[in-house]
Amino acid sequence: MEAKSETINGNTPLIAAGIVLGLGLGGFVDGILLHQLLQWHHMLSNVRPLTTTANIDLNMLWDGLFHAFDWVMVVVGIILLWRAGGRDDVAWSSQTFVGSLSIGWGLFNLIEGVIDHQILGIHHVKPGPNQLAWDLGFLLFGALLVAIGWIMIKKDSGVRS
């Protein structure tokens, strides 16, 4: 059992890089798909509806800050991945890396969904009569991504529990 635990510990740098990259990439999927392409919401659209030019400008600014944060997460993830690549003790595994990306994207959904949608209420996934269902679906999808990622990593390392 110790050897199996060491496999996860030996992959910690790879897992950390994947999670941070997943956070950033998950944010980009949210921002590009939900904010820009579908235009379901913007960062402050629940508190500053797109009814005036000033509100549109403010939402665009906050969407830009959101994308800047995503970009920083991706850069940090790439740096972590680069550093992991320079280590002899890291066992490279596509399954572990993809599982880590999945965990990161799922964590993005869970954190952003709880804070922005539920606690702060600054926007919802798709405002309207079924907004709670959309918000809960977003959280459920995030939890599913975390679970799938965790299973992928554990299966790859041979750890059972």
MDAnalysis code that builds the backbone (N, CA, C; Angstrom):
import MDAnalysis as mda
import numpy as np

u = mda.Universe.empty(483, n_residues=161, atom_resindex=np.repeat(np.arange(161), 3), trajectory=True)
u.add_TopologyAttr("name", ["N", "CA", "C"] * 161)
u.add_TopologyAttr("resid", np.arange(1, 162))
u.add_TopologyAttr("resname", ["MET", "GLU", "ALA", "LYS", "SER", "GLU", "THR", "ILE", "ASN", "GLY", "ASN", "THR", "PRO", "LEU", "ILE", "ALA", "ALA", "GLY", "ILE", "VAL", "LEU", "GLY", "LEU", "GLY", "LEU", "GLY", "GLY", "PHE", "VAL", "ASP", "GLY", "ILE", "LEU", "LEU", "HIS", "GLN", "LEU", "LEU", "GLN", "TRP", "HIS", "HIS", "MET", "LEU", "SER", "ASN", "VAL", "ARG", "PRO", "LEU", "THR", "THR", "THR", "ALA", "ASN", "ILE", "ASP", "LEU", "ASN", "MET", "LEU", "TRP", "ASP", "GLY", "LEU", "PHE", "HIS", "ALA", "PHE", "ASP", "TRP", "VAL", "MET", "VAL", "VAL", "VAL", "GLY", "ILE", "ILE", "LEU", "LEU", "TRP", "ARG", "ALA", "GLY", "GLY", "ARG", "ASP", "ASP", "VAL", "ALA", "TRP", "SER", "SER", "GLN", "THR", "PHE", "VAL", "GLY", "SER", "LEU", "SER", "ILE", "GLY", "TRP", "GLY", "LEU", "PHE", "ASN", "LEU", "ILE", "GLU", "GLY", "VAL", "ILE", "ASP", "HIS", "GLN", "ILE", "LEU", "GLY", "ILE", "HIS", "HIS", "VAL", "LYS", "PRO", "GLY", "PRO", "ASN", "GLN", "LEU", "ALA", "TRP", "ASP", "LEU", "GLY", "PHE", "LEU", "LEU", "PHE", "GLY", "ALA", "LEU", "LEU", "VAL", "ALA", "ILE", "GLY", "TRP", "ILE", "MET", "ILE", "LYS", "LYS", "ASP", "SER", "GLY", "VAL", "ARG", "SER"])
u.atoms.positions = np.array([
    [0.821, -1.202, 0.000],
    [0.000, 0.000, 0.000],
    [0.858, 1.257, 0.000],
    [2.045, 1.193, 0.641],
    [2.904, 2.376, 0.661],
    [3.326, 2.770, -0.739],
    [3.648, 1.796, -1.575],
    [4.081, 2.109, -2.940],
    [2.971, 2.819, -3.703],
    [1.742, 2.439, -3.455],
    [0.628, 3.076, -4.144],
    [0.442, 4.521, -3.680],
    [0.598, 4.771, -2.381],
    [0.510, 6.137, -1.874],
    [1.641, 6.991, -2.427],
    [2.836, 6.373, -2.560],
    [3.959, 7.105, -3.118],
    [3.679, 7.505, -4.559],
    [2.904, 6.689, -5.294],
    [2.582, 7.020, -6.678],
    [1.798, 8.325, -6.731],
    [0.816, 8.495, -5.846],
    [0.065, 9.748, -5.815],
    [0.992, 10.881, -5.377],
    [1.773, 10.665, -4.313],
    [2.670, 11.714, -3.836],
    [3.688, 12.096, -4.895],
    [4.196, 11.105, -5.651],
    [5.151, 11.381, -6.707],
    [4.532, 12.177, -7.844],
    [3.230, 12.098, -7.981],
    [2.540, 12.833, -9.039],
    [1.934, 14.138, -8.547],
    [2.178, 14.497, -7.303],
    [1.606, 15.727, -6.764],
    [1.922, 16.948, -7.629],
    [3.153, 17.126, -8.118],
    [3.412, 18.291, -8.972],
    [2.590, 18.268, -10.265],
    [2.425, 17.095, -10.852],
    [1.618, 16.969, -12.074],
    [0.148, 17.242, -11.772],
    [-0.330, 16.731, -10.661],
    [-1.725, 16.941, -10.258],
    [-1.976, 18.418, -9.961],
    [-1.071, 19.055, -9.245],
    [-1.233, 20.482, -8.932],
    [-1.277, 21.312, -10.209],
    [-0.374, 21.015, -11.148],
    [-0.363, 21.748, -12.419],
    [-1.679, 21.562, -13.156],
    [-2.171, 20.325, -13.203],
    [-3.431, 20.050, -13.890],
    [-4.612, 20.749, -13.253],
    [-4.649, 20.772, -11.928],
    [-5.762, 21.429, -11.236],
    [-5.754, 22.931, -11.511],
    [-4.592, 23.566, -11.417],
    [-4.525, 25.012, -11.665],
    [-4.873, 25.321, -13.120],
    [-4.339, 24.519, -14.053],
    [-4.709, 24.708, -15.464],
    [-6.210, 24.494, -15.660],
    [-6.774, 23.493, -15.008],
    [-8.207, 23.223, -15.116],
    [-9.055, 24.371, -14.593],
    [-8.611, 25.000, -13.498],
    [-9.314, 26.181, -12.978],
    [-9.370, 27.279, -14.038],
    [-8.216, 27.581, -14.635],
    [-8.165, 28.627, -15.655],
    [-8.942, 28.276, -16.907],
    [-8.774, 27.056, -17.382],
    [-9.474, 26.641, -18.601],
    [-10.979, 26.551, -18.375],
    [-11.389, 26.100, -17.197],
    [-12.816, 26.077, -16.865],
    [-13.397, 27.478, -16.861],
    [-12.633, 28.434, -16.346],
    [-13.063, 29.830, -16.369],
    [-13.195, 30.345, -17.788],
    [-12.243, 29.976, -18.653],
    [-12.336, 30.391, -20.051],
    [-13.563, 29.795, -20.735],
    [-13.863, 28.525, -20.461],
    [-15.066, 27.910, -21.053],
    [-16.301, 28.686, -20.602],
    [-16.383, 28.987, -19.317],
    [-17.511, 29.750, -18.785],
    [-17.600, 31.124, -19.450],
    [-16.488, 31.841, -19.464],
    [-16.489, 33.198, -20.002],
    [-16.769, 33.247, -21.492],
    [-16.149, 32.352, -22.244],
    [-16.339, 32.370, -23.693],
    [-17.727, 31.857, -24.063],
    [-18.133, 30.735, -23.481],
    [-19.418, 30.130, -23.855],
    [-20.609, 30.893, -23.271],
    [-20.633, 31.069, -21.941],
    [-21.812, 31.647, -21.295],
    [-21.867, 33.173, -21.372],
    [-20.705, 33.825, -21.298],
    [-20.686, 35.288, -21.331],
    [-20.723, 35.819, -22.762],
    [-19.877, 35.259, -23.640],
    [-19.711, 35.850, -24.958],
    [-20.582, 35.208, -26.037],
    [-20.500, 33.889, -26.205],
    [-21.226, 33.261, -27.308],
    [-22.732, 33.173, -27.055],
    [-23.119, 32.631, -25.906],
    [-24.548, 32.512, -25.606],
    [-25.128, 33.794, -25.023],
    [-24.278, 34.621, -24.415],
    [-24.667, 35.881, -23.787],
    [-25.800, 35.696, -22.770],
    [-25.692, 34.624, -21.984],
    [-26.683, 34.348, -20.955],
    [-26.507, 35.277, -19.767],
    [-25.269, 35.597, -19.454],
    [-25.000, 36.502, -18.339],
    [-23.638, 37.135, -18.524],
    [-23.369, 38.131, -17.695],
    [-22.053, 38.752, -17.589],
    [-21.729, 38.818, -16.109],
    [-20.546, 39.241, -15.751],
    [-20.118, 39.154, -14.351],
    [-21.077, 39.834, -13.369],
    [-21.599, 40.967, -13.715],
    [-22.451, 41.708, -12.772],
    [-23.878, 41.871, -13.293],
    [-24.285, 41.036, -14.233],
    [-25.560, 41.271, -14.914],
    [-26.788, 41.160, -14.021],
    [-26.680, 40.518, -12.877],
    [-27.829, 40.451, -11.970],
    [-27.977, 41.728, -11.136],
    [-26.861, 42.408, -10.872],
    [-26.908, 43.637, -10.073],
    [-26.805, 44.893, -10.940],
    [-26.243, 44.754, -12.125],
    [-26.140, 45.855, -13.092],
    [-26.608, 45.350, -14.452],
    [-27.942, 45.256, -14.641],
    [-28.483, 44.711, -15.899],
    [-28.018, 45.538, -17.101],
    [-27.960, 44.896, -18.240],
    [-27.464, 45.533, -19.457],
    [-28.516, 46.457, -20.072],
    [-29.001, 47.408, -19.284],
    [-30.061, 48.321, -19.733],
    [-29.544, 49.714, -20.060],
    [-28.297, 49.995, -19.658],
    [-27.702, 51.301, -19.958],
    [-26.289, 51.077, -20.493],
    [-25.791, 52.065, -21.181],
    [-24.422, 51.973, -21.698],
    [-23.433, 51.849, -20.553],
    [-23.653, 52.570, -19.470],
    [-22.753, 52.500, -18.311],
    [-22.721, 51.081, -17.730],
    [-23.877, 50.438, -17.629],
    [-23.934, 49.068, -17.109],
    [-23.266, 48.082, -18.064],
    [-23.456, 48.278, -19.357],
    [-22.812, 47.414, -20.349],
    [-21.294, 47.547, -20.220],
    [-20.822, 48.796, -20.119],
    [-19.389, 49.040, -19.974],
    [-18.843, 48.410, -18.694],
    [-19.573, 48.539, -17.594],
    [-19.133, 47.977, -16.320],
    [-19.064, 46.449, -16.398],
    [-20.086, 45.834, -16.981],
    [-20.078, 44.371, -17.132],
    [-18.937, 43.916, -18.032],
    [-18.667, 44.665, -19.101],
    [-17.577, 44.312, -19.999],
    [-16.232, 44.401, -19.270],
    [-16.064, 45.431, -18.450],
    [-14.843, 45.573, -17.665],
    [-14.666, 44.368, -16.740],
    [-15.720, 44.008, -16.009],
    [-15.629, 42.889, -15.073],
    [-15.455, 41.552, -15.787],
    [-16.052, 41.393, -16.959],
    [-15.801, 40.185, -17.763],
    [-14.326, 40.124, -18.152],
    [-13.757, 41.283, -18.505],
    [-12.336, 41.338, -18.845],
    [-11.445, 40.989, -17.665],
    [-11.783, 41.490, -16.473],
    [-11.019, 41.148, -15.267],
    [-11.121, 39.649, -14.979],
    [-12.302, 39.095, -15.195],
    [-12.527, 37.656, -15.020],
    [-11.630, 36.867, -15.985],
    [-11.571, 37.290, -17.242],
    [-10.716, 36.607, -18.211],
    [-9.232, 36.790, -17.872],
    [-8.863, 37.942, -17.339],
    [-7.483, 38.164, -16.923],
    [-7.105, 37.185, -15.804],
    [-8.025, 36.967, -14.859],
    [-7.790, 35.991, -13.796],
    [-7.608, 34.593, -14.389],
    [-8.460, 34.229, -15.346],
    [-8.347, 32.919, -15.999],
    [-6.985, 32.776, -16.669],
    [-6.553, 33.843, -17.340],
    [-5.268, 33.825, -18.028],
    [-4.136, 33.616, -17.026],
    [-4.188, 34.301, -15.894],
    [-3.158, 34.145, -14.859],
    [-3.139, 32.699, -14.362],
    [-4.307, 32.105, -14.154],
    [-4.359, 30.710, -13.699],
    [-3.711, 29.777, -14.729],
    [-3.968, 30.012, -15.997],
    [-3.369, 29.172, -17.045],
    [-1.848, 29.348, -17.059],
    [-1.367, 30.574, -16.945],
    [0.080, 30.808, -16.928],
    [0.709, 30.122, -15.718],
    [0.101, 30.262, -14.552],
    [0.627, 29.592, -13.350],
    [0.612, 28.077, -13.550],
    [-0.465, 27.554, -14.132],
    [-0.543, 26.118, -14.402],
    [0.550, 25.650, -15.346],
    [0.851, 26.434, -16.365],
    [1.918, 26.083, -17.307],
    [3.272, 26.105, -16.595],
    [3.495, 27.090, -15.749],
    [4.750, 27.152, -14.982],
    [4.883, 25.919, -14.091],
    [3.795, 25.565, -13.406],
    [3.831, 24.365, -12.550],
    [4.085, 23.104, -13.372],
    [3.475, 23.026, -14.544],
    [3.671, 21.866, -15.422],
    [5.119, 21.809, -15.905],
    [5.671, 22.954, -16.267],
    [7.063, 23.024, -16.714],
    [8.011, 22.552, -15.606],
    [7.736, 23.021, -14.390],
    [8.586, 22.620, -13.254],
    [8.459, 21.121, -12.975],
    [7.234, 20.606, -13.076],
    [7.038, 19.168, -12.871],
    [7.792, 18.373, -13.931],
    [7.839, 18.918, -15.150],
    [8.540, 18.243, -16.240],
    [10.035, 18.157, -16.020],
    [10.574, 19.029, -15.205],
    [11.999, 19.011, -14.921],
    [12.383, 18.101, -13.771],
    [11.400, 17.434, -13.186],
    [11.679, 16.569, -12.033],
    [11.737, 15.109, -12.466],
    [12.714, 14.406, -11.938],
    [12.870, 12.983, -12.252],
    [11.898, 12.108, -11.463],
    [11.368, 12.634, -10.355],
    [10.511, 11.823, -9.492],
    [9.031, 11.893, -9.878],
    [8.684, 12.628, -10.926],
    [7.284, 12.737, -11.353],
    [7.025, 11.706, -12.441],
    [6.064, 10.839, -12.177],
    [5.665, 9.827, -13.163],
    [4.619, 10.441, -14.081],
    [4.965, 10.625, -15.341],
    [4.055, 11.267, -16.291],
    [2.947, 10.310, -16.680],
    [1.732, 10.814, -16.646],
    [0.566, 10.006, -16.979],
    [-0.510, 10.908, -17.568],
    [-0.955, 10.570, -18.762],
    [-2.037, 11.343, -19.385],
    [-3.307, 11.245, -18.565],
    [-3.589, 10.054, -18.041],
    [-4.810, 9.863, -17.270],
    [-4.797, 10.718, -16.005],
    [-3.681, 10.737, -15.302],
    [-3.575, 11.565, -14.100],
    [-3.693, 13.036, -14.459],
    [-3.052, 13.459, -15.552],
    [-3.093, 14.861, -15.951],
    [-4.509, 15.268, -16.370],
    [-5.175, 14.466, -17.189],
    [-6.544, 14.785, -17.611],
    [-7.489, 14.753, -16.411],
    [-7.286, 13.804, -15.505],
    [-8.088, 13.768, -14.283],
    [-7.901, 15.030, -13.458],
    [-6.679, 15.520, -13.397],
    [-6.388, 16.760, -12.661],
    [-7.040, 17.961, -13.327],
    [-6.998, 18.011, -14.666],
    [-7.685, 19.083, -15.392],
    [-9.177, 19.063, -15.079],
    [-9.754, 17.866, -15.051],
    [-11.177, 17.712, -14.746],
    [-11.498, 18.209, -13.337],
    [-10.647, 17.867, -12.381],
    [-10.852, 18.347, -11.012],
    [-10.798, 19.875, -10.980],
    [-9.826, 20.461, -11.655],
    [-9.695, 21.916, -11.673],
    [-10.912, 22.596, -12.274],
    [-11.391, 22.093, -13.415],
    [-12.579, 22.674, -14.046],
    [-13.777, 22.526, -13.116],
    [-13.922, 21.349, -12.512],
    [-15.027, 21.138, -11.584],
    [-14.958, 22.060, -10.379],
    [-13.748, 22.246, -9.845],
    [-13.587, 23.170, -8.719],
    [-13.941, 24.590, -9.122],
    [-13.565, 24.974, -10.347],
    [-13.959, 26.299, -10.828],
    [-15.481, 26.437, -10.760],
    [-16.202, 25.468, -11.320],
    [-17.664, 25.533, -11.323],
    [-18.225, 25.600, -9.908],
    [-17.690, 24.788, -9.018],
    [-18.204, 24.764, -7.651],
    [-17.931, 26.080, -6.922],
    [-16.704, 26.570, -7.027],
    [-16.349, 27.816, -6.328],
    [-17.119, 28.991, -6.914],
    [-17.060, 29.137, -8.233],
    [-17.728, 30.256, -8.899],
    [-19.250, 30.155, -8.718],
    [-19.771, 28.955, -8.817],
    [-21.214, 28.755, -8.687],
    [-21.738, 29.073, -7.298],
    [-21.003, 28.667, -6.277],
    [-21.434, 28.952, -4.911],
    [-21.269, 30.439, -4.591],
    [-20.087, 30.992, -4.913],
    [-19.821, 32.390, -4.532],
    [-20.639, 33.372, -5.369],
    [-20.490, 33.315, -6.707],
    [-21.122, 34.323, -7.561],
    [-22.624, 34.113, -7.741],
    [-23.053, 32.855, -7.881],
    [-24.468, 32.597, -8.137],
    [-25.296, 32.584, -6.861],
    [-24.778, 31.942, -5.813],
    [-25.590, 31.742, -4.615],
    [-25.330, 32.788, -3.524],
    [-24.075, 32.961, -3.132],
    [-23.785, 33.859, -2.008],
    [-23.926, 35.328, -2.411],
    [-23.186, 35.741, -3.454],
    [-23.212, 37.142, -3.866],
    [-24.405, 37.466, -4.773],
    [-24.868, 36.496, -5.538],
    [-25.994, 36.708, -6.458],
    [-25.712, 37.739, -7.538],
    [-24.433, 37.872, -7.954],
    [-24.103, 38.896, -8.945],
    [-24.511, 38.500, -10.361],
    [-24.681, 37.203, -10.581],
    [-25.243, 36.713, -11.842],
    [-25.691, 35.270, -11.641],
    [-26.449, 34.779, -12.591],
    [-26.886, 33.383, -12.592],
    [-26.528, 32.790, -13.943],
    [-26.442, 31.464, -14.009],
    [-26.058, 30.819, -15.262],
    [-26.964, 31.283, -16.395],
    [-28.256, 31.136, -16.207],
    [-29.237, 31.591, -17.199],
    [-30.403, 32.200, -16.426],
    [-30.410, 33.531, -16.329],
    [-31.463, 34.189, -15.556],
    [-32.850, 33.914, -16.143],
    [-33.829, 33.960, -15.276],
    [-35.198, 33.751, -15.721],
    [-35.940, 32.816, -14.802],
    [-37.039, 32.289, -15.300],
    [-37.904, 31.482, -14.437],
    [-37.253, 30.212, -13.897],
    [-36.266, 29.654, -14.590],
    [-35.625, 28.414, -14.136],
    [-34.171, 28.629, -13.706],
    [-33.851, 29.845, -13.235],
    [-32.451, 30.151, -12.950],
    [-31.862, 29.271, -11.855],
    [-32.641, 28.890, -10.859],
    [-32.112, 28.014, -9.818],
    [-31.734, 26.649, -10.399],
    [-32.557, 26.131, -11.295],
    [-32.259, 24.840, -11.932],
    [-30.958, 24.923, -12.734],
    [-30.755, 26.010, -13.479],
    [-29.519, 26.200, -14.233],
    [-28.329, 26.305, -13.283],
    [-28.488, 27.069, -12.203],
    [-27.405, 27.217, -11.223],
    [-27.060, 25.877, -10.570],
    [-28.073, 25.112, -10.205],
    [-27.830, 23.806, -9.584],
    [-27.204, 22.832, -10.586],
    [-27.632, 22.899, -11.836],
    [-27.031, 22.071, -12.879],
    [-25.553, 22.379, -13.061],
    [-25.211, 23.660, -12.989],
    [-23.814, 24.102, -13.089],
    [-22.999, 23.506, -11.941],
    [-23.560, 23.558, -10.726],
    [-22.887, 22.977, -9.563],
    [-22.778, 21.462, -9.676],
    [-23.828, 20.816, -10.129],
    [-23.819, 19.361, -10.298],
    [-22.771, 18.943, -11.332],
    [-22.700, 19.685, -12.444],
    [-21.693, 19.405, -13.464],
    [-20.292, 19.561, -12.866],
    [-20.083, 20.581, -12.055],
    [-18.793, 20.768, -11.398],
    [-18.451, 19.607, -10.479],
    [-19.415, 19.177, -9.676],
    [-19.182, 18.046, -8.766],
    [-18.877, 16.775, -9.554],
    [-19.563, 16.581, -10.669],
    [-19.332, 15.417, -11.523],
    [-17.910, 15.448, -12.097],
    [-17.465, 16.616, -12.550],
    [-16.101, 16.738, -13.072],
    [-15.059, 16.417, -12.006],
    [-15.287, 16.901, -10.778],
    [-14.355, 16.599, -9.684],
    [-14.337, 15.089, -9.424],
    [-15.503, 14.470, -9.348],
    [-15.578, 13.032, -9.072],
    [-14.899, 12.219, -10.176],
    [-15.167, 12.552, -11.419],
    [-14.544, 11.833, -12.541],
    [-13.028, 11.988, -12.489],
    [-12.564, 13.216, -12.251],
    [-11.127, 13.450, -12.164],
    [-10.480, 12.664, -11.048],
    [-11.129, 12.660, -9.891],
    [-10.603, 11.928, -8.733],
    [-10.520, 10.433, -9.033],
    [-11.557, 9.892, -9.645],
    [-11.568, 8.463, -10.003],
    [-10.448, 8.159, -10.994],
    [-10.258, 9.039, -11.978],
    [-9.197, 8.826, -12.964],
    [-7.820, 8.787, -12.302],
    [-7.583, 9.706, -11.386],
    [-6.274, 9.758, -10.718],
    [-6.080, 8.522, -9.841],
    [-7.097, 8.178, -9.066],
    [-6.968, 7.024, -8.163],
    [-6.823, 5.736, -8.946],
    [-7.556, 5.601, -10.046],
    [-7.474, 4.387, -10.856],
    [-6.078, 4.265, -11.478],
    [-5.554, 5.390, -11.909],
    [-4.236, 5.397, -12.537],
    [-3.146, 5.051, -11.527],
    [-3.322, 5.451, -10.275],
    [-2.296, 5.193, -9.261],
    [-2.472, 3.828, -8.614],
    [-3.610, 3.196, -8.842],
    [-3.853, 1.893, -8.251],
    [-4.291, 1.944, -6.808],
    [-4.558, 3.150, -6.297],
    [-4.978, 3.314, -4.907],
    [-6.461, 2.991, -4.802],
    [-6.828, 2.235, -3.775],
    [-8.245, 1.917, -3.570],
    [-8.679, 2.409, -2.204],
    [-9.862, 3.040, -2.170],
    [-10.473, 3.417, -0.884],
    [-11.853, 3.937, -1.128],
])
